[in-house]
Amino acid sequence: MMVFLLCVPCLSGCGSITDFSDNQREPDREELPEDTAESEAAKGGDAEALSEEAVPAKGSAGQEYLDIEENKVEEGSGSISKEELEKKREEIGLSQAGIIGLQESQSGNYYFEQLGSEEKILYVECYQILVMLAGDTLLSTTDAALLPRVYQCVINDHPELFYLNGYTYTQYTRLEEVQYITFSGRYIYDEREVARRQDAIDAAVEEKIGNLTSSSDYETVRQIYEDLILSTDYSMESPDNQNICSVFLDKKSVCNGYAKALQYMLNYMGIPCIIVNGSAGGGAHAWNIVQIDGAYYHIDATWGDPSYYSSAQEEKDGAPDIDYGYLCVTTAEISKNHAIDTSFAVPECFALNANYFVREGLYVQGYEEEKIREIFEAAKERGERVVALKASGSQAYQEVYENLINKQKIFDYFGTYQDDGEYKIAYSGNEDMYTLSFWE
């Protein structure tokens, strides 16, 4: 009889988000025998489309391309009077009273609340223009430098704006001085197609919500995390991989799609959830922070999906379908392999109460032999062929690893004979998150 431990090193890398790129890494495998351990505004003259930049969609297998929203600057010809533009503002709800009402309706949205008073007015103007799929509409500001930050806040707060690829603003100048600015979204779809897709998204979300059996916010978060991972493959093939259509309709996405879809569903269920922008694994990345029972937790559904880092079928066979290592973790833990963009403040996450492993009784302080035995025996009784656990820290993780892997005590708890007479257990370890997963 031969006994093997099959090691699948833990993942690293990230998904793609608008205006950013990312890299995908595939882990190596090895067998261990039993005795082996925006462009600037142009000035002057009447011209159109003075500048437009977009990185071409090029890439190779396992590497995403840089995908930049096409934010375009134009110079107004003066053929439309300011009076006509002001009338158009009012027609789409941007009267003085409308602005006040819109600000009240956006109150409480996370990124909206980080803006100053002038930026909040610009936020609701941009939001209303985008919701109405309006063309060039007069803004209250003449400072185009405010637009990138405000637009980012709008799309971070509103994952339902799936039909955008950036924005266009037009500057109307006199003697090289900006007199006024108009703004429009760069719309991927027309109004009819937006409505059709929204209906399809609503139907998909209603079906997912109908399948929930949760009785607490934690269970809702866990089940939605699981559903998104099981129903979505990490792939750049979806043309909508920067928005929620990729998850709910195409079932193929990258990190921005995962993060926006998770935010969309949790907010739908009344659970506060925000987008976090940053970097991970050498490229830009997006994930979430969720609030459960008054405490904040990081969630990365992209890194929780094994299809992200394993494209080869032989890597997937028998491996866990879900990695729970990134379900409700602290800032200290996520910061080991993720870097948060400091352009905006995000909540600090300290709590452990809703961490998956803590909540599910899979959290150990070290090599607690009896508790570990109970964990494996309970899994067997439930008919589960995958067992994962989390150590409380680096020393505890090393202690568990030394005993279960190096000393191969895992065979006291788990394992199965193969058809070829070998006795195998596969495992993966994530030292950053202090997690170990085993499967027969």
Salt bridges, closest charged atoms under 4 A:
GLU31 OE2 - LYS424 NZ 4.00
GLU52 OE2 - ARG186 NH2 3.40
GLU70 OE1 - ARG186 NH2 3.73
GLU74 OE2 - LYS72 NZ 3.36
GLU113 OE1 - LYS120 NZ 3.30
GLU119 OE2 - ARG149 NE 3.32
GLU125 OE2 - ARG89 NH1 2.89
GLU160 OE2 - HIS158 ND1 2.71
GLU193 OE2 - ARG196 NH2 2.77
GLU193 OE2 - ARG197 NE 2.85
GLU226 OE2 - ARG222 NH1 3.19
ASP227 OD2 - LYS208 NZ 2.66
GLU237 OE1 - LYS252 NZ 3.08
ASP240 OD2 - ARG197 NH1 3.28
ASP300 OD2 - HIS285 NE2 2.71
ASP300 OD2 - HIS338 NE2 2.70
GLU315 OE1 - ARG29 NH1 3.10
GLU333 OE2 - LYS390 NZ 2.77
GLU360 OE2 - ARG222 NE 3.55
GLU369 OE2 - ARG373 NH2 3.87
GLU384 OE2 - ARG382 NE 2.86
GLU422 OE1 - LYS424 NZ 3.34
